[in-house]
Amino acid sequence: MANFIFIPKFRSAAADVPAGVVVFLVALPLCLGIALASGATPLSGLIAGIIGGVVVSVLSGSEISVSGPAAGLASIVAMAITSLGSFEIFLVCVVVAGLIQVVLGIIRAGIVGDYVPNSVIRGMLAGIGIVIIFKQLPHLVGWDIDFVSDETAIQPAIHEPLQPFLTSLQGVFEGAVIIGVFCLILLFVWDRPMMKKQKWTLLIPGPLVAVIFGVFLNEMFTMFAPSLALHQDAHHLVSIPSNIAFTSLAKFPDFNGFLRGDVWLTALTIAIVASLESLLSIEAADKLDPEKRISDTNRELIAQGVGNTVSGLVGGLPITAVIVRSSTNVYAGGRTRLASFVHGVLLLASVLFIPFLLNKIPLACLAAILISVGYKLTSLNIIRESYERGLDQFIPFGATIAGVVFTDLLTGIGIGLLASAVWVIRANMHASVTVVFEDRVYLVRFNKDMTFVHKSELRRKLRLIPDSSFVLFDGTKSAIIDHDVYDVLGEFAQASVYRNITVEYQNIFAKRRAV
């Protein structure tokens, strides 16, 4: 048990604590926005963020991932609350979903993530980066009506991906543009090699400096240029309800609905979707980890399950590992789970003690931070590197990007997996059968196990053998030969009678029993 529970290692606290502050600043408006998009109270989103930081990080199988409410579940949550009749009944679903995830972790279902190709993971990250940039551009120019910026939020329509940004141009606010652009410049300068050589910059992450600078600049606007100042009533600043009272606003599950079939169906849906998103986020976070650690995905499922169970019990939304917050953590310098834990503690403290201070942060600052993260996830170097790996890597990579940008996260991953499967089958077919010949003597050698996917390639090569030939089929290298392949051989043998072809077999039919 001691090995399962996280014990803080303060050797990296100098990097983790500032990174936790940055993740907290990014996560705070997302928790509120996702709760709003889910048709729930702001407090339920904050509770989920707190549990994701304080509880899940303690049990997590990853050192750098950050958990909290995810916009990918917002539509499921909104529909479930309506169909089930009350938020209290929905909380039962969250509790049950968490228990299902714990069982999935115990039976070691975490290996699912290992079957996703690296090209798809890289494409997922790049696609998320593009979505982040698209979704933050409106906030960079002062269009802050709906600050929901998670990687799985509702995507732009396929025929008008820039429509949200074009719409936002109708409401450009000069003060937000100035703050956002200056914060972006500061962030990119902070990442220059010249700045990284300064030891003091390692202790203060650029995103935290950008937030401080943005608050300072807006205060200067308030005093000396009121027309440029950003205000709360115009939705330009972080907005935390200052009158949150846990005892009066918190909701708790109504276990009278525990035996309802629709409750269990909803719980199963949440458990599956949340588990897939968490596993894929963990896999992607491992790719970003500077120390290249390999996370324990089964342990992560258990941690997510415990987190969802606790979140449901105290009135919170469902939780997943979230790649936007995780990547923000990495790029802010986070090295261990202490960063995620700090972000959860700060969420709790902010709700209880300092909402008035956080409400001074311009959303344009946070948009600049997320745009810089999005750029790092989808830089030209990443695209170039994927192209140089070959088309078998680049096509699934590009297909995943397109799917994530124009549909949603899970659909995009599915498109990438389909593209990968097509290339694997194509490569597997071409390498499965070798045909060599001299005059009219042909050797058809099976180079690997022969299954139904090789049927088309085998037929194509057999059609090229001319009449009046001698053909030897050699299956020495095959441990298994599928019945579909035997059918192709039988068809060829029947046709050979009419084509004056002599057929012999070597180590072919002995493999039938192995099927």
Buried (B, 14 or more C-beta within 10 A) or exposed (E): EEEEEBEBEEEBBBBBBBBBBBBBBBBBBBBBBBBBBBBBBBBBBBBBBBBBBBBBBBBBBBBBBBBBBBBBBBBBBBBBBEEBEEBBBBBBBBBBBBBBBBEBBEEEBBEBBEEBBBBBBBBBBBBBBBBBBBBBBBBBBBBBEBBBBBBBBBBBEEEEBEEBBEEBEEBEBEBBBBBBBBBBEBBBEBBEEEBEEEEEBBEBBBBBBBBEBBBEBBEEBBEEEEEBBBEEEBBBBBBBBEEBEEEEBBBEBBEEBBEBEBBBEBBBBBBBBBBBBBBBBBBBBBBBBEEEBEBBBBBBBBBBBBBBBBBBBBBBBBBBBBBBBBBBBBBBBBBBBBBBBBBBBBBBEBBEEEBEEBBBBBBBBBBBBBBBBBBBBBEEEBBEBBEEEEEBBBBBBBBBBBBBBBBBBBEBBBBBBBBBEBBBBEEBBEEBBEBEBEEBEBBBBBBBBBBEBBBEBBEEBBEEBEEEBBBBBBBEBBEBBBEBBBEBBEEBBEEBEEEEBEBEBEBBEEBEEEB
